[in-house]
């Protein structure tokens, strides 16, 4: 936030040179253009639904400025009001001198692999040049929508059962690996789908025995913790997304301690 004052002063200087006054709120410069926001917080969103927000762009220059998209995401699209996404991707739009245009940002998560915290940055080309110092950040929490399930669907739903949400691998010497098995059972009436698995650290690898668990059947998550480069108390999180409407998100904690190997033995020449 402390940089916004100087950005705004710079914006005033730019427009003073062109004889135009900057409209209030346009404090994010990108090339010759000014944006009114740098972040779109969509909050809770659901797979298969569409969400929109807007970003305003002002051109203080005495000539038109070309604005187009630099990166494309299937789930996150941009277009100028009155234009199309295809136009945006095939060359963009001219922002007329002294004009304010509206960009419509659309987020539509179609794939369950987007479940969880979503974060992406839309970047732009201004007169053919890209500037990585600015982009519109889109953030959302993507969930599967169970609110519209009928009573019949709920009765036939899967049910995930686990023994524990916390596992302790004890004490390891640096460099050792520890394997942990997390049993998972389906006690419901429908097939249990393990949609997505996330870990908070690359030192923890998780491989599911199966992605689809039939009613009455079970599987397991094979977890391997790699202690190389990890010293001291460890606490890692594994997040599992599934299609159980009662427990669509499970968070497992893997904890323990890694101690430095005996230095005298490690470096002894004998």
C-alpha positions as CSV (number, residue, x, y, z in Angstrom):
1,X,0.0,0.0,0.0
2,X,2.9,2.4,0.7
3,X,3.7,2.5,-3.0
4,X,0.2,3.6,-4.0
5,X,0.9,7.2,-3.1
6,X,3.8,7.5,-5.4
7,X,2.0,5.5,-8.2
8,X,-0.8,8.0,-7.9
9,X,1.6,11.0,-8.0
10,X,3.3,9.5,-11.1
11,X,-0.1,9.0,-12.7
12,X,-0.9,12.7,-12.1
13,X,2.3,13.7,-13.7
14,X,1.7,11.6,-16.8
15,X,-1.7,13.1,-17.2
16,X,-0.6,16.6,-16.5
17,X,1.8,16.3,-19.5
18,X,-1.1,15.3,-21.7
19,X,-3.4,17.9,-20.3
20,X,-5.9,15.4,-18.8
21,X,-7.0,14.8,-15.2
22,X,-6.8,11.3,-13.9
23,X,-10.2,10.0,-12.9
24,X,-10.4,9.0,-9.2
25,X,-9.2,5.5,-8.4
26,X,-7.1,4.8,-11.4
27,X,-3.8,4.2,-9.6
28,X,-2.3,1.0,-11.2
29,X,-0.2,1.9,-14.3
30,X,0.5,-0.5,-17.1
31,X,2.4,1.0,-20.0
32,X,0.5,4.0,-21.1
33,X,-2.7,2.9,-19.4
34,X,-4.1,3.1,-15.9
35,X,-6.2,0.4,-14.2
36,X,-8.6,0.8,-11.2
37,X,-7.9,-2.5,-9.6
38,X,-5.3,-5.3,-9.5
39,X,-7.2,-8.0,-7.7
40,X,-10.4,-9.9,-8.2
41,X,-11.6,-11.8,-5.1
42,X,-14.4,-14.1,-6.2
43,X,-14.8,-15.8,-2.8
44,X,-16.5,-19.2,-2.8
45,X,-17.3,-20.6,-6.3
46,X,-18.7,-23.9,-7.5
47,X,-17.7,-26.2,-10.3
48,X,-19.8,-25.7,-13.4
49,X,-21.0,-22.2,-12.5
50,X,-19.9,-18.8,-14.0
51,X,-18.7,-15.8,-12.1
52,X,-17.9,-12.3,-13.4
53,X,-16.2,-9.2,-12.2
54,X,-15.0,-6.0,-14.0
55,X,-11.8,-4.0,-14.3
56,X,-11.8,-0.4,-15.5
57,X,-9.0,0.9,-17.8
58,X,-8.3,4.5,-18.6
59,X,-6.2,5.9,-21.4
60,X,-4.6,9.3,-20.5
61,X,-2.6,9.6,-23.7
62,X,-3.5,11.7,-26.7
63,X,-3.7,8.7,-29.0
64,X,-5.4,5.3,-28.9
65,X,-3.6,2.5,-27.1
66,X,-3.9,-1.2,-28.1
67,X,-4.7,-3.6,-25.2
68,X,-4.8,-7.3,-25.5
69,X,-4.4,-10.5,-23.5
70,X,-0.9,-12.0,-23.0
71,X,-1.8,-15.3,-21.4
72,X,-4.9,-17.5,-21.7
73,X,-6.6,-19.8,-19.2
74,X,-9.6,-22.1,-20.2
75,X,-11.4,-21.2,-16.9
76,X,-10.5,-17.5,-16.8
77,X,-11.3,-15.2,-19.7
78,X,-11.4,-11.5,-20.4
79,X,-13.1,-9.3,-22.9
80,X,-14.0,-5.6,-23.3
81,X,-17.6,-4.7,-22.7
82,X,-19.4,-5.0,-26.1
83,X,-16.7,-7.3,-27.5
84,X,-15.9,-11.0,-27.4
85,X,-13.3,-13.3,-25.9
86,X,-12.3,-14.3,-29.4
87,X,-11.6,-10.7,-30.3
88,X,-9.5,-10.3,-27.1
89,X,-7.4,-13.4,-27.9
90,X,-7.0,-12.4,-31.6
91,X,-5.6,-8.9,-31.2
92,X,-7.5,-7.2,-28.4
93,X,-9.0,-3.7,-28.5
94,X,-8.1,-0.1,-28.9
95,X,-8.7,2.1,-25.8
96,X,-9.5,5.5,-27.2
97,X,-7.7,8.7,-26.0
98,X,-9.2,10.0,-22.8
99,X,-11.7,7.2,-22.6
100,X,-12.5,4.7,-19.8
101,X,-13.3,1.1,-20.9
102,X,-14.6,-1.8,-19.0
103,X,-13.0,-5.3,-19.0
104,X,-15.2,-8.2,-18.1
105,X,-13.4,-11.0,-16.3
106,X,-15.2,-14.3,-16.3
107,X,-14.3,-17.3,-14.2
108,X,-15.9,-20.7,-14.9
109,X,-14.3,-23.7,-13.2
110,X,-15.4,-26.8,-15.2
111,X,-12.8,-29.3,-14.0
112,X,-12.8,-30.8,-10.5
113,X,-9.0,-30.5,-10.6
114,X,-9.5,-26.8,-9.9
115,X,-11.1,-27.6,-6.5
116,X,-9.5,-25.8,-3.6
117,X,-7.7,-22.4,-3.6
118,X,-7.5,-20.9,-7.0
119,X,-4.9,-18.3,-8.0
120,X,-3.9,-16.9,-11.4
121,X,-2.7,-13.7,-12.9
122,X,-4.0,-12.1,-16.1
123,X,-1.3,-10.2,-17.9
124,X,-1.7,-7.8,-20.8
125,X,0.1,-6.5,-23.9
126,X,0.0,-2.7,-24.3
127,X,0.8,-1.7,-27.9
128,X,2.5,-5.1,-28.3
129,X,4.6,-4.9,-25.2
130,X,4.2,-7.0,-22.0
131,X,5.0,-5.6,-18.6
132,X,5.4,-8.2,-15.8
133,X,5.2,-5.6,-13.1
134,X,1.4,-5.6,-13.2
135,X,-1.3,-8.1,-13.7
136,X,-4.9,-8.7,-12.5
137,X,-4.9,-11.4,-9.8
138,X,-7.9,-13.7,-9.7
139,X,-8.5,-15.6,-6.5
140,X,-11.3,-18.0,-5.6
141,X,-12.1,-21.0,-3.4
142,X,-13.6,-23.7,-5.7
143,X,-16.0,-26.2,-4.3
144,X,-18.2,-28.9,-5.6
145,X,-21.9,-27.9,-5.3
146,X,-23.9,-30.4,-3.2
147,X,-26.7,-27.9,-2.3
148,X,-28.8,-28.8,-5.3
149,X,-28.7,-32.6,-4.7
150,X,-32.1,-34.2,-4.4
151,X,-33.0,-36.3,-1.3
152,X,-32.7,-39.4,-3.5
153,X,-29.2,-38.4,-4.6
154,X,-28.2,-37.8,-1.0
155,X,-29.5,-41.2,0.0
156,X,-27.3,-42.8,-2.6
157,X,-24.2,-40.7,-1.8
158,X,-20.9,-42.2,-0.9
159,X,-19.5,-41.8,2.7
160,X,-15.8,-41.6,3.4
161,X,-14.5,-43.1,6.6
162,X,-10.9,-42.7,7.9
163,X,-9.2,-43.9,11.1
164,X,-7.5,-40.6,11.9
165,X,-6.8,-37.2,10.5
166,X,-3.4,-37.0,12.2
167,X,-0.4,-39.3,11.9
168,X,3.0,-39.1,13.7
169,X,6.0,-40.5,12.0
170,X,8.1,-40.2,15.1
171,X,11.8,-39.2,15.0
172,X,13.9,-39.5,11.9
173,X,17.5,-38.7,11.0
174,X,18.0,-36.2,8.3
175,X,18.0,-38.0,4.9
176,X,15.7,-40.9,6.0
177,X,12.3,-41.5,4.5
178,X,9.2,-42.6,6.3
179,X,6.2,-44.3,4.8
180,X,2.7,-43.9,6.2
181,X,-0.5,-45.7,5.1
182,X,-3.8,-43.9,5.5
183,X,-6.8,-46.3,5.1
184,X,-9.9,-45.0,3.4
185,X,-13.3,-46.8,3.3
186,X,-16.5,-46.1,1.5
187,X,-19.5,-46.9,3.8
188,X,-22.1,-45.2,1.6
189,X,-24.3,-46.3,-1.3
190,X,-22.5,-44.6,-4.2
191,X,-19.0,-44.8,-5.6
192,X,-16.5,-42.6,-3.7
193,X,-14.4,-40.5,-6.0
194,X,-11.1,-39.1,-4.8
195,X,-11.2,-35.9,-6.9
196,X,-7.9,-34.2,-5.9
197,X,-5.0,-34.5,-3.4
198,X,-2.8,-31.6,-2.4
199,X,0.2,-31.4,-0.1
200,X,1.7,-28.3,1.5
201,X,5.3,-29.4,0.8
202,X,7.2,-31.2,-2.0
203,X,8.8,-33.3,0.7
204,X,5.6,-35.2,1.1
205,X,4.5,-37.5,-1.7
206,X,1.0,-39.1,-1.8
207,X,-0.2,-41.9,-4.1
208,X,-3.8,-43.2,-3.8
209,X,-4.3,-46.9,-4.3
210,X,-7.5,-46.2,-6.2
211,X,-9.4,-43.1,-7.3
212,X,-12.8,-44.8,-7.4
213,X,-13.9,-46.8,-4.4
214,X,-17.1,-48.8,-4.7
215,X,-19.6,-49.0,-1.9
216,X,-18.3,-51.3,0.9
217,X,-14.8,-51.2,-0.5
218,X,-11.6,-49.6,0.8
219,X,-8.3,-48.2,-0.5
220,X,-5.3,-46.4,1.0
221,X,-3.2,-43.3,0.6
222,X,0.5,-44.2,0.5
223,X,2.4,-41.3,2.0
224,X,6.1,-40.9,1.9
225,X,7.9,-38.2,3.9
226,X,11.4,-37.2,2.6
227,X,13.5,-35.7,5.4
228,X,16.4,-34.5,3.4
229,X,17.0,-30.8,4.1
230,X,14.4,-30.8,6.9
231,X,15.6,-30.3,10.4
232,X,13.4,-29.9,13.6
233,X,9.7,-30.3,14.2
234,X,7.7,-31.1,11.1
235,X,4.0,-30.6,10.4
236,X,2.7,-31.1,6.9
237,X,-0.8,-31.0,5.6
238,X,-2.5,-33.3,3.0
239,X,-5.8,-32.1,1.6
240,X,-8.2,-34.6,0.0
241,X,-11.2,-33.6,-2.1
242,X,-13.9,-36.2,-2.7
243,X,-17.6,-36.4,-3.7
244,X,-18.9,-37.2,-0.2
245,X,-21.4,-34.3,0.3
246,X,-21.0,-34.6,4.1
247,X,-17.2,-34.5,4.1
248,X,-16.1,-33.2,0.7
249,X,-12.7,-31.9,2.1
250,X,-10.5,-33.8,4.5
251,X,-7.3,-32.4,5.9
252,X,-4.7,-34.9,7.2
253,X,-1.7,-33.8,9.4
254,X,1.6,-35.6,9.1
255,X,4.0,-34.6,11.9
256,X,7.2,-35.7,13.5
257,X,10.7,-34.5,14.1
258,X,13.9,-34.7,12.0
259,X,17.2,-34.6,13.8
260,X,20.6,-33.8,12.2
261,X,22.7,-36.9,11.6
262,X,25.8,-37.3,13.9
263,X,28.3,-34.9,12.4
264,X,31.3,-36.9,13.7
265,X,30.2,-40.0,11.9
266,X,29.0,-38.2,8.8
267,X,32.3,-36.5,8.2
268,X,34.7,-39.0,9.6
269,X,37.4,-40.1,7.1
270,X,37.6,-43.6,8.8
